[in-house]
Amino acid sequence: MIPPRQPPRIVLGSTSRYRAELLQRLLPDFEQTAPGTDETPLPDEEPAARALRLAIAKAEAVARNRRDALVIGSDQVAELDGLILDKPGTVERARAQLAASSGREVHFHTALCLLDARDGRRHTHVDHTRVRFRALGAAEIARYIEREQPLDCAGSFKCEGLGISLFEAIESRDPSALVGLPLIALARLLRMAGIELP
């Protein structure tokens, strides 16, 4: 008698605690590993294309060492008037990003790649979210940065925390995408790969 095929391990190719917290909503058991991907932008690369390229690269990098797994790669790129807003890294850059976003609309492109390392099959998705910022004063921006320290977040805010107070509106098909992992699309891709959800 042939034993039943073991379900694959699920591996999140990211060290982001935000993405891990989101994935825990769908899956109680998964691994998390750093993809070690070069995230240098390519010349004249569109924001959505950059997000998708990096999501695929992250999944592929992890899959090279995990041939038994379903690997999730994800990346998010924030765009203001065609310019990419990277993770600020410093208080000064965060202040400048939020000041530039004040009273304006920022687009977030959140890409997802689910790669089955057992056979190389790959499924992708890109979610688009529009965030309209309130008019923000310098004192508000300073208070927000001091309280939440959003230096590792594209766009310089955490929408799952106090960052929500900076907005007038969010337009998205999937509210989890803005945090960094579009769960509606991911659940669909996991079901396509044979993972039972719910």
Z-matrix of the N, CA and C atoms (Angstrom, degrees):
N
C 1 1.465
C 2 1.530 1 109.35
N 3 1.315 2 116.14 1 131.73
C 4 1.467 3 120.92 2 -178.78
C 5 1.528 4 108.56 3 -80.51
N 6 1.345 5 117.37 4 125.81
C 7 1.464 6 118.87 5 179.69
C 8 1.524 7 110.47 6 -67.28
N 9 1.338 8 117.68 7 149.04
C 10 1.465 9 119.80 8 178.97
C 11 1.525 10 110.79 9 -62.63
N 12 1.323 11 114.51 10 145.16
C 13 1.459 12 120.05 11 179.90
C 14 1.520 13 109.95 12 -66.71
N 15 1.320 14 115.91 13 130.88
C 16 1.466 15 120.64 14 179.78
C 17 1.531 16 109.69 15 -69.72
N 18 1.326 17 117.36 16 138.25
C 19 1.470 18 118.54 17 175.66
C 20 1.526 19 109.52 18 -64.30
N 21 1.313 20 116.93 19 147.77
C 22 1.469 21 119.09 20 -177.82
C 23 1.520 22 111.87 21 -71.14
N 24 1.308 23 115.77 22 154.88
C 25 1.457 24 120.43 23 169.83
C 26 1.525 25 107.83 24 -69.87
N 27 1.318 26 116.02 25 147.71
C 28 1.463 27 121.40 26 174.65
C 29 1.527 28 106.78 27 -103.87
N 30 1.320 29 116.22 28 127.93
C 31 1.463 30 121.16 29 -179.24
C 32 1.527 31 108.73 30 -125.01
N 33 1.310 32 115.64 31 125.23
C 34 1.460 33 121.71 32 174.61
C 35 1.523 34 108.03 33 -91.32
N 36 1.327 35 115.73 34 116.21
C 37 1.464 36 120.64 35 -178.69
C 38 1.513 37 110.82 36 -85.41
N 39 1.317 38 115.83 37 68.37
C 40 1.463 39 121.69 38 -177.44
C 41 1.514 40 108.69 39 -166.00
N 42 1.324 41 116.44 40 147.24
C 43 1.462 42 120.37 41 173.02
C 44 1.529 43 111.52 42 -98.80
N 45 1.332 44 116.81 43 4.42
C 46 1.460 45 121.26 44 -177.14
C 47 1.521 46 111.37 45 -68.59
N 48 1.331 47 115.87 46 123.63
C 49 1.470 48 118.66 47 176.61
C 50 1.520 49 110.55 48 -70.38
N 51 1.336 50 117.88 49 -26.43
C 52 1.455 51 120.93 50 178.51
C 53 1.532 52 110.42 51 -66.03
N 54 1.336 53 116.32 52 -45.01
C 55 1.465 54 119.26 53 178.26
C 56 1.530 55 111.03 54 -66.94
N 57 1.320 56 116.97 55 -38.55
C 58 1.463 57 119.82 56 179.07
C 59 1.528 58 110.79 57 -63.38
N 60 1.314 59 117.16 58 -41.17
C 61 1.466 60 120.45 59 178.97
C 62 1.528 61 110.90 60 -63.81
N 63 1.326 62 117.03 61 -38.09
C 64 1.462 63 120.11 62 176.90
C 65 1.523 64 110.98 63 -66.32
N 66 1.333 65 117.54 64 -45.90
C 67 1.460 66 120.68 65 -177.35
C 68 1.526 67 111.51 66 -62.42
N 69 1.326 68 116.79 67 -30.45
C 70 1.469 69 120.52 68 178.07
C 71 1.529 70 112.34 69 -62.66
N 72 1.319 71 117.52 70 -19.75
C 73 1.465 72 119.93 71 175.58
C 74 1.526 73 110.87 72 -67.02
N 75 1.336 74 116.21 73 -31.92
C 76 1.463 75 120.89 74 -177.98
C 77 1.524 76 112.90 75 -96.07
N 78 1.331 77 116.63 76 -39.50
C 79 1.459 78 121.36 77 -171.09
C 80 1.525 79 110.75 78 -130.08
N 81 1.327 80 117.72 79 125.78
C 82 1.467 81 118.68 80 178.80
C 83 1.527 82 112.85 81 -78.10
N 84 1.336 83 116.50 82 -19.08
C 85 1.463 84 119.91 83 -173.05
C 86 1.520 85 110.47 84 -133.38
N 87 1.309 86 116.48 85 113.08
C 88 1.461 87 121.63 86 175.15
C 89 1.519 88 108.38 87 -156.32
N 90 1.317 89 115.15 88 163.79
C 91 1.457 90 121.10 89 176.13
C 92 1.525 91 108.97 90 -101.72
N 93 1.307 92 115.12 91 158.09
C 94 1.460 93 120.70 92 178.74
C 95 1.520 94 107.78 93 -133.52
N 96 1.331 95 116.04 94 128.91
C 97 1.457 96 119.47 95 -178.73
C 98 1.522 97 110.45 96 -144.85
N 99 1.318 98 115.85 97 151.02
C 100 1.469 99 121.01 98 -179.88
C 101 1.524 100 109.91 99 -77.49
N 102 1.330 101 118.09 100 129.97
C 103 1.456 102 119.30 101 179.70
C 104 1.529 103 113.62 102 -77.63
N 105 1.341 104 117.36 103 -24.34
C 106 1.460 105 120.05 104 -179.17
C 107 1.512 106 112.90 105 64.11
N 108 1.312 107 116.84 106 36.40
C 109 1.469 108 121.89 107 -175.03
C 110 1.531 109 111.21 108 -87.07
N 111 1.325 110 115.41 109 140.10
C 112 1.465 111 121.02 110 173.07
C 113 1.526 112 108.06 111 -73.03
N 114 1.326 113 117.06 112 118.00
C 115 1.467 114 120.80 113 -176.54
C 116 1.528 115 112.51 114 -103.18
N 117 1.317 116 117.01 115 21.22
C 118 1.461 117 120.80 116 177.52
C 119 1.523 118 110.09 117 -61.77
N 120 1.332 119 118.31 118 126.61
C 121 1.468 120 118.98 119 179.70
C 122 1.525 121 111.93 120 -67.95
N 123 1.325 122 115.74 121 150.76
C 124 1.454 123 121.43 122 175.74
C 125 1.531 124 109.23 123 -89.80
N 126 1.333 125 117.88 124 153.38
C 127 1.470 126 119.85 125 -179.85
C 128 1.530 127 111.23 126 -60.08
N 129 1.324 128 115.92 127 135.20
C 130 1.470 129 123.42 128 175.37
C 131 1.531 130 113.04 129 57.73
N 132 1.318 131 117.79 130 27.29
C 133 1.453 132 121.13 131 -178.98
C 134 1.528 133 109.76 132 -81.43
N 135 1.329 134 116.39 133 129.77
C 136 1.458 135 121.04 134 177.37
C 137 1.530 136 110.19 135 -67.58
N 138 1.332 137 118.06 136 146.77
C 139 1.473 138 120.11 137 -177.50
C 140 1.526 139 114.36 138 -55.51
N 141 1.338 140 118.24 139 -45.69
C 142 1.463 141 120.42 140 -179.42
C 143 1.526 142 110.95 141 -65.98
N 144 1.331 143 116.54 142 -38.16
C 145 1.463 144 120.47 143 178.42
C 146 1.525 145 110.96 144 -65.93
N 147 1.321 146 116.75 145 -37.66
C 148 1.461 147 120.10 146 177.66
C 149 1.529 148 110.77 147 -64.48
N 150 1.329 149 116.44 148 -44.72
C 151 1.465 150 119.95 149 179.75
C 152 1.521 151 110.84 150 -60.17
N 153 1.335 152 117.44 151 -44.16
C 154 1.459 153 120.58 152 -179.05
C 155 1.524 154 111.30 153 -67.93
N 156 1.326 155 117.50 154 -43.13
C 157 1.472 156 120.41 155 178.86
C 158 1.524 157 110.79 156 -58.12
N 159 1.325 158 116.83 157 -43.85
C 160 1.463 159 119.81 158 -177.70
C 161 1.528 160 112.11 159 -72.52
N 162 1.332 161 117.73 160 -35.12
C 163 1.468 162 119.60 161 176.30
C 164 1.525 163 110.29 162 -61.75
N 165 1.330 164 116.68 163 -43.54
C 166 1.467 165 121.15 164 178.48
C 167 1.528 166 110.44 165 -65.69
N 168 1.329 167 116.57 166 -44.42
C 169 1.473 168 120.46 167 -178.90
C 170 1.522 169 111.46 168 -61.53
N 171 1.325 170 117.06 169 -39.35
C 172 1.471 171 120.59 170 178.99
C 173 1.527 172 110.89 171 -65.01
N 174 1.327 173 116.55 172 -44.87
C 175 1.464 174 120.00 173 179.13
C 176 1.528 175 110.66 174 -63.42
N 177 1.314 176 116.88 175 -43.62
C 178 1.468 177 120.48 176 -179.15
C 179 1.524 178 111.85 177 -65.20
N 180 1.326 179 117.07 178 -38.86
C 181 1.461 180 120.48 179 -179.56
C 182 1.519 181 111.38 180 -62.64
N 183 1.332 182 116.97 181 -42.29
C 184 1.463 183 120.79 182 -179.96
C 185 1.522 184 110.60 183 -72.35
N 186 1.339 185 116.70 184 -39.07
C 187 1.465 186 120.94 185 -176.61
C 188 1.524 187 112.50 186 -63.40
N 189 1.318 188 117.72 187 -26.18
C 190 1.474 189 119.71 188 179.66
C 191 1.523 190 111.91 189 -59.23
N 192 1.323 191 117.39 190 -29.64
C 193 1.464 192 121.21 191 -179.98
C 194 1.525 193 113.48 192 -106.85
N 195 1.336 194 117.26 193 2.89
C 196 1.470 195 121.12 194 -177.84
C 197 1.521 196 109.96 195 -134.86
N 198 1.330 197 116.41 196 73.45
C 199 1.457 198 121.64 197 -175.57
C 200 1.527 199 113.85 198 -72.33
N 201 1.334 200 116.71 199 -5.24
C 202 1.459 201 121.38 200 -178.04
C 203 1.523 202 112.55 201 -105.05
N 204 1.320 203 117.34 202 10.48
C 205 1.469 204 119.54 203 -165.05
C 206 1.519 205 113.81 204 -122.01
N 207 1.336 206 113.85 205 159.71
C 208 1.458 207 122.22 206 161.51
C 209 1.519 208 105.94 207 -95.07
N 210 1.314 209 116.87 208 121.85
C 211 1.458 210 121.53 209 -174.16
C 212 1.523 211 109.70 210 -110.62
N 213 1.330 212 115.08 211 131.59
C 214 1.460 213 121.85 212 178.92
C 215 1.519 214 108.94 213 -104.94
N 216 1.322 215 116.15 214 123.33
C 217 1.461 216 121.65 215 172.38
C 218 1.517 217 108.81 216 -117.02
N 219 1.319 218 116.85 217 141.45
C 220 1.456 219 120.07 218 -179.98
C 221 1.522 220 109.47 219 -147.01
N 222 1.321 221 115.63 220 149.42
C 223 1.459 222 120.26 221 176.57
C 224 1.527 223 108.49 222 -151.33
N 225 1.313 224 115.29 223 149.95
C 226 1.463 225 120.55 224 -179.98
C 227 1.520 226 109.73 225 -130.10
N 228 1.334 227 114.90 226 135.81
C 229 1.462 228 121.40 227 176.98
C 230 1.522 229 108.12 228 -125.64
N 231 1.333 230 115.64 229 127.46
C 232 1.461 231 121.60 230 176.61
C 233 1.525 232 109.16 231 -97.28
N 234 1.328 233 115.55 232 141.16
C 235 1.469 234 120.99 233 -174.30
C 236 1.521 235 110.21 234 -133.81
N 237 1.308 236 115.86 235 128.93
C 238 1.459 237 122.32 236 174.49
C 239 1.518 238 108.16 237 -123.90
N 240 1.323 239 116.30 238 111.16
C 241 1.470 240 121.54 239 -178.89
C 242 1.525 241 112.21 240 52.17
N 243 1.326 242 116.19 241 42.65
C 244 1.457 243 120.72 242 177.46
C 245 1.510 244 114.95 243 84.51
N 246 1.338 245 117.87 244 -8.76
C 247 1.463 246 121.35 245 179.11
C 248 1.519 247 109.70 246 -98.02
N 249 1.329 248 116.57 247 136.68
C 250 1.456 249 121.58 248 -178.48
C 251 1.525 250 110.07 249 -81.78
N 252 1.339 251 115.74 250 132.01
C 253 1.458 252 122.49 251 175.70
C 254 1.527 253 107.79 252 -100.59
N 255 1.305 254 117.40 253 100.43
C 256 1.456 255 120.99 254 179.78
C 257 1.524 256 110.41 255 -77.09
N 258 1.338 257 116.85 256 172.89
C 259 1.459 258 120.71 257 172.88
C 260 1.522 259 107.94 258 -57.84
N 261 1.322 260 118.19 259 128.68
C 262 1.470 261 118.85 260 -170.15
C 263 1.523 262 114.24 261 -67.89
N 264 1.326 263 117.90 262 -41.39
C 265 1.464 264 120.11 263 178.66
C 266 1.514 265 115.27 264 79.37
N 267 1.343 266 118.30 265 -30.23
C 268 1.459 267 121.97 266 179.82
C 269 1.533 268 109.34 267 -133.11
N 270 1.326 269 115.15 268 157.64
C 271 1.461 270 120.44 269 177.60
C 272 1.524 271 110.50 270 -61.23
N 273 1.314 272 116.88 271 -40.16
C 274 1.462 273 120.77 272 -177.83
C 275 1.522 274 111.15 273 -62.19
N 276 1.322 275 117.03 274 -44.39
C 277 1.464 276 120.49 275 179.81
C 278 1.523 277 111.13 276 -69.05
N 279 1.338 278 117.34 277 -37.47
C 280 1.462 279 120.16 278 176.56
C 281 1.521 280 110.40 279 -61.93
N 282 1.330 281 116.12 280 -43.21
C 283 1.467 282 120.46 281 179.08
C 284 1.534 283 110.08 282 -61.14
N 285 1.316 284 117.04 283 -43.16
C 286 1.466 285 121.06 284 -179.45
C 287 1.534 286 111.42 285 -66.01
N 288 1.340 287 116.83 286 -39.99
C 289 1.466 288 119.26 287 179.14
C 290 1.521 289 111.52 288 -64.45
N 291 1.321 290 116.83 289 -45.54
C 292 1.460 291 119.24 290 -178.84
C 293 1.519 292 111.75 291 -67.93
N 294 1.316 293 117.19 292 -36.33
C 295 1.466 294 119.89 293 176.52
C 296 1.530 295 110.42 294 -64.04
N 297 1.341 296 116.76 295 -40.51
C 298 1.470 297 120.41 296 178.71
C 299 1.525 298 111.49 297 -67.15
N 300 1.336 299 117.25 298 -31.61
C 301 1.466 300 121.72 299 -178.18
C 302 1.524 301 112.80 300 -82.26
N 303 1.324 302 117.46 301 -15.77
C 304 1.455 303 122.27 302 -175.96
C 305 1.533 304 111.93 303 -53.36
N 306 1.341 305 116.30 304 124.80
C 307 1.454 306 121.56 305 177.76
C 308 1.516 307 114.70 306 71.37
N 309 1.319 308 116.92 307 12.79
C 310 1.468 309 119.89 308 -174.44
C 311 1.530 310 110.77 309 -127.74
N 312 1.315 311 114.92 310 178.31
C 313 1.464 312 121.94 311 -178.36
C 314 1.520 313 109.83 312 -109.25
N 315 1.328 314 115.99 313 130.00
C 316 1.462 315 122.41 314 177.84
C 317 1.521 316 107.99 315 -115.58
N 318 1.319 317 115.45 316 135.40
C 319 1.467 318 121.65 317 179.78
C 320 1.527 319 109.08 318 -101.54
N 321 1.335 320 115.26 319 135.00
C 322 1.461 321 121.33 320 177.49
C 323 1.520 322 109.38 321 -117.13
N 324 1.324 323 115.61 322 125.03
C 325 1.458 324 122.65 323 179.28
C 326 1.533 325 106.55 324 -108.23
N 327 1.325 326 116.90 325 111.86
C 328 1.465 327 121.54 326 -177.18
C 329 1.518 328 108.36 327 -113.13
N 330 1.322 329 115.95 328 111.91
C 331 1.461 330 121.71 329 -175.65
C 332 1.516 331 110.89 330 -101.45
N 333 1.320 332 114.28 331 151.24
C 334 1.455 333 122.33 332 -176.05
C 335 1.520 334 108.82 333 -137.21
N 336 1.317 335 116.32 334 138.26
C 337 1.461 336 121.76 335 173.48
C 338 1.525 337 108.25 336 -134.02
N 339 1.320 338 116.27 337 126.77
C 340 1.464 339 121.78 338 172.51
C 341 1.521 340 106.87 339 -111.99
N 342 1.320 341 115.62 340 114.88
C 343 1.465 342 122.09 341 -175.06
C 344 1.525 343 109.41 342 -114.98
N 345 1.325 344 116.27 343 122.63
C 346 1.465 345 121.32 344 175.24
C 347 1.522 346 107.40 345 -88.16
N 348 1.319 347 115.97 346 103.09
C 349 1.465 348 120.61 347 -175.52
C 350 1.521 349 112.23 348 -67.91
N 351 1.322 350 118.35 349 -15.59
C 352 1.464 351 120.87 350 -179.73
C 353 1.524 352 112.36 351 -71.73
N 354 1.338 353 116.18 352 -33.14
C 355 1.469 354 118.61 353 -178.22
C 356 1.530 355 113.64 354 -132.98
N 357 1.336 356 116.97 355 -0.11
C 358 1.458 357 120.61 356 176.86
C 359 1.512 358 115.38 357 83.15
N 360 1.330 359 117.96 358 1.29
C 361 1.468 360 119.15 359 179.41
C 362 1.525 361 110.21 360 -67.22
N 363 1.331 362 114.27 361 140.22
C 364 1.460 363 120.14 362 -174.34
C 365 1.522 364 109.61 363 -133.76
N 366 1.338 365 114.86 364 134.11
C 367 1.463 366 121.14 365 175.93
C 368 1.526 367 107.67 366 -124.72
N 369 1.331 368 116.40 367 138.97
C 370 1.467 369 120.20 368 -176.74
C 371 1.529 370 110.82 369 -132.49
N 372 1.321 371 113.97 370 161.84
C 373 1.461 372 121.62 371 178.55
C 374 1.527 373 107.46 372 -158.18
N 375 1.330 374 116.58 373 145.11
C 376 1.465 375 121.42 374 172.63
C 377 1.527 376 108.12 375 -127.14
N 378 1.327 377 115.92 376 124.64
C 379 1.451 378 122.60 377 178.36
C 380 1.531 379 108.85 378 -101.74
N 381 1.330 380 115.74 379 141.75
C 382 1.470 381 120.80 380 -179.68
C 383 1.529 382 109.30 381 -119.40
N 384 1.319 383 115.64 382 125.36
C 385 1.464 384 122.21 383 -179.20
C 386 1.522 385 109.03 384 -124.56
N 387 1.330 386 115.58 385 136.07
C 388 1.468 387 120.35 386 175.67
C 389 1.524 388 108.78 387 -110.43
N 390 1.322 389 115.09 388 129.60
C 391 1.461 390 121.32 389 179.27
C 392 1.521 391 108.61 390 -118.36
N 393 1.326 392 116.37 391 122.96
C 394 1.463 393 120.81 392 175.68
C 395 1.520 394 108.90 393 -100.56
N 396 1.332 395 115.76 394 118.82
C 397 1.461 396 122.10 395 -179.29
C 398 1.525 397 110.69 396 -85.06
N 399 1.319 398 116.22 397 145.60
C 400 1.455 399 121.27 398 168.31
C 401 1.525 400 108.69 399 -68.30
N 402 1.318 401 116.26 400 166.33
C 403 1.462 402 120.14 401 168.33
C 404 1.526 403 107.29 402 -70.71
N 405 1.326 404 116.41 403 120.03
C 406 1.468 405 121.37 404 -173.68
C 407 1.526 406 110.52 405 -109.83
N 408 1.319 407 116.44 406 130.63
C 409 1.455 408 120.99 407 174.50
C 410 1.514 409 110.97 408 -83.96
N 411 1.324 410 116.15 409 161.36
C 412 1.462 411 121.47 410 -178.24
C 413 1.526 412 111.71 411 -60.00
N 414 1.330 413 116.97 412 -38.19
C 415 1.461 414 120.17 413 -179.50
C 416 1.522 415 111.07 414 -67.52
N 417 1.346 416 116.90 415 -38.88
C 418 1.467 417 120.44 416 177.67
C 419 1.528 418 110.85 417 -62.90
N 420 1.317 419 115.55 418 -44.51
C 421 1.464 420 120.25 419 -179.78
C 422 1.527 421 110.16 420 -61.93
N 423 1.322 422 116.52 421 -45.13
C 424 1.469 423 120.17 422 -179.59
C 425 1.526 424 111.05 423 -62.47
N 426 1.334 425 117.33 424 -43.75
C 427 1.469 426 120.68 425 179.19
C 428 1.524 427 111.03 426 -62.62
N 429 1.323 428 114.91 427 -42.91
C 430 1.464 429 118.36 428 -178.37
C 431 1.536 430 110.83 429 -62.59
N 432 1.316 431 116.97 430 -48.26
C 433 1.470 432 120.63 431 -178.20
C 434 1.522 433 110.72 432 -62.78
N 435 1.326 434 116.68 433 -40.52
C 436 1.468 435 119.81 434 179.87
C 437 1.524 436 110.99 435 -63.52
N 438 1.336 437 117.00 436 -40.38
C 439 1.457 438 119.93 437 -176.52
C 440 1.522 439 112.98 438 -75.55
N 441 1.340 440 117.57 439 -37.89
C 442 1.461 441 118.34 440 -170.14
C 443 1.531 442 114.34 441 -112.38
N 444 1.323 443 118.01 442 -14.93
C 445 1.472 444 121.43 443 177.24
C 446 1.530 445 112.23 444 47.49
N 447 1.347 446 118.31 445 61.05
C 448 1.463 447 121.10 446 -173.97
C 449 1.534 448 112.68 447 -85.25
N 450 1.315 449 116.77 448 44.06
C 451 1.464 450 120.57 449 -171.12
C 452 1.525 451 113.07 450 -76.35
N 453 1.351 452 116.82 451 -14.63
C 454 1.462 453 119.92 452 -179.51
C 455 1.525 454 111.72 453 -107.04
N 456 1.345 455 116.52 454 20.90
C 457 1.465 456 121.28 455 -175.84
C 458 1.527 457 110.65 456 -121.23
N 459 1.340 458 115.85 457 129.87
C 460 1.464 459 120.07 458 175.06
C 461 1.522 460 109.21 459 -59.42
N 462 1.324 461 116.90 460 129.19
C 463 1.454 462 121.19 461 -178.41
C 464 1.514 463 114.28 462 89.05
N 465 1.337 464 117.40 463 -7.76
C 466 1.471 465 123.16 464 174.25
C 467 1.530 466 114.37 465 69.06
N 468 1.329 467 116.40 466 38.03
C 469 1.458 468 118.97 467 174.39
C 470 1.526 469 109.87 468 -153.60
N 471 1.341 470 114.85 469 163.16
C 472 1.461 471 122.43 470 174.38
C 473 1.519 472 107.63 471 -120.74
N 474 1.329 473 115.87 472 102.70
C 475 1.467 474 118.22 473 -175.05
C 476 1.518 475 112.32 474 -68.57
N 477 1.342 476 117.59 475 -19.55
C 478 1.466 477 119.92 476 178.47
C 479 1.523 478 111.57 477 -80.47
N 480 1.331 479 116.54 478 -4.36
C 481 1.459 480 121.53 479 179.04
C 482 1.520 481 110.38 480 -123.64
N 483 1.323 482 115.30 481 -137.58
C 484 1.466 483 121.70 482 -176.68
C 485 1.531 484 112.82 483 -66.34
N 486 1.312 485 116.92 484 -18.75
C 487 1.469 486 120.48 485 179.96
C 488 1.509 487 113.73 486 -56.21
N 489 1.331 488 117.26 487 -25.54
C 490 1.463 489 120.61 488 179.70
C 491 1.532 490 111.00 489 -60.40
N 492 1.327 491 117.76 490 -24.30
C 493 1.470 492 121.21 491 -179.35
C 494 1.525 493 112.65 492 -74.01
N 495 1.336 494 117.43 493 -8.78
C 496 1.461 495 121.37 494 -179.23
C 497 1.524 496 112.78 495 -86.12
N 498 1.334 497 117.61 496 -8.87
C 499 1.455 498 120.80 497 -167.20
C 500 1.516 499 113.30 498 -105.42
N 501 1.341 500 114.59 499 156.06
C 502 1.461 501 122.29 500 165.30
C 503 1.517 502 110.04 501 -94.89
N 504 1.346 503 116.53 502 -37.58
C 505 1.463 504 119.19 503 -177.44
C 506 1.529 505 109.89 504 -162.87
N 507 1.333 506 114.38 505 154.52
C 508 1.465 507 122.81 506 171.97
C 509 1.520 508 106.88 507 -125.89
N 510 1.322 509 116.80 508 129.51
C 511 1.461 510 121.21 509 177.26
C 512 1.524 511 108.19 510 -118.12
N 513 1.347 512 115.30 511 116.29
C 514 1.459 513 119.85 512 -176.88
C 515 1.511 514 110.05 513 -160.23
N 516 1.321 515 116.70 514 152.60
C 517 1.459 516 121.30 515 173.34
C 518 1.532 517 110.19 516 -81.18
N 519 1.332 518 117.01 517 -18.63
C 520 1.463 519 121.12 518 -175.24
C 521 1.519 520 109.24 519 -144.12
N 522 1.346 521 118.08 520 104.61
C 523 1.464 522 119.52 521 -176.36
C 524 1.521 523 114.03 522 -62.31
N 525 1.328 524 118.54 523 -24.54
C 526 1.470 525 119.92 524 179.54
C 527 1.528 526 112.04 525 -70.63
N 528 1.330 527 117.43 526 -20.61
C 529 1.469 528 120.24 527 -178.21
C 530 1.518 529 111.71 528 -61.81
N 531 1.325 530 117.09 529 -36.91
C 532 1.458 531 119.78 530 -177.36
C 533 1.525 532 111.72 531 -64.49
N 534 1.331 533 116.89 532 -28.87
C 535 1.465 534 120.60 533 177.84
C 536 1.529 535 110.47 534 -74.74
N 537 1.347 536 117.51 535 -25.18
C 538 1.459 537 119.17 536 174.66
C 539 1.512 538 117.29 537 135.41
N 540 1.355 539 117.73 538 -3.27
C 541 1.461 540 120.04 539 179.27
C 542 1.530 541 108.42 540 -148.81
N 543 1.343 542 118.21 541 108.21
C 544 1.469 543 120.48 542 -176.81
C 545 1.533 544 111.59 543 -73.18
N 546 1.324 545 116.34 544 99.39
C 547 1.464 546 121.15 545 -171.07
C 548 1.519 547 113.59 546 -70.77
N 549 1.315 548 118.66 547 -31.77
C 550 1.465 549 119.85 548 179.01
C 551 1.526 550 109.63 549 -61.99
N 552 1.333 551 116.32 550 -48.53
C 553 1.462 552 120.34 551 178.20
C 554 1.519 553 111.20 552 -66.79
N 555 1.322 554 117.26 553 -40.69
C 556 1.460 555 119.74 554 -179.06
C 557 1.525 556 111.16 555 -63.22
N 558 1.329 557 118.07 556 -42.03
C 559 1.455 558 120.66 557 177.75
C 560 1.526 559 110.45 558 -59.98
N 561 1.321 560 116.91 559 -40.98
C 562 1.467 561 120.41 560 177.91
C 563 1.526 562 111.18 561 -63.28
N 564 1.326 563 116.84 562 -44.84
C 565 1.466 564 120.28 563 -179.16
C 566 1.529 565 111.34 564 -66.34
N 567 1.330 566 117.14 565 -37.97
C 568 1.460 567 120.04 566 177.57
C 569 1.524 568 111.21 567 -65.05
N 570 1.329 569 117.22 568 -40.34
C 571 1.468 570 119.48 569 176.77
C 572 1.522 571 110.83 570 -63.19
N 573 1.339 572 117.08 571 -39.69
C 574 1.463 573 120.67 572 177.13
C 575 1.529 574 111.21 573 -61.08
N 576 1.336 575 116.23 574 -29.87
C 577 1.478 576 121.22 575 -179.57
C 578 1.525 577 112.28 576 -87.64
N 579 1.334 578 116.95 577 3.00
C 580 1.455 579 119.82 578 175.60
C 581 1.523 580 115.49 579 96.66
N 582 1.318 581 117.80 580 7.32
C 583 1.462 582 120.95 581 177.17
C 584 1.527 583 108.44 582 -87.40
N 585 1.318 584 117.31 583 127.94
C 586 1.457 585 120.92 584 -177.61
C 587 1.531 586 110.12 585 -80.60
N 588 1.323 587 115.63 586 119.53
C 589 1.469 588 123.05 587 175.97
C 590 1.512 589 107.96 588 -138.34
N 591 1.302 590 122.00 589 130.87
C 592 1.469 591 124.36 590 -3.60
C 593 1.525 592 110.58 591 -75.49
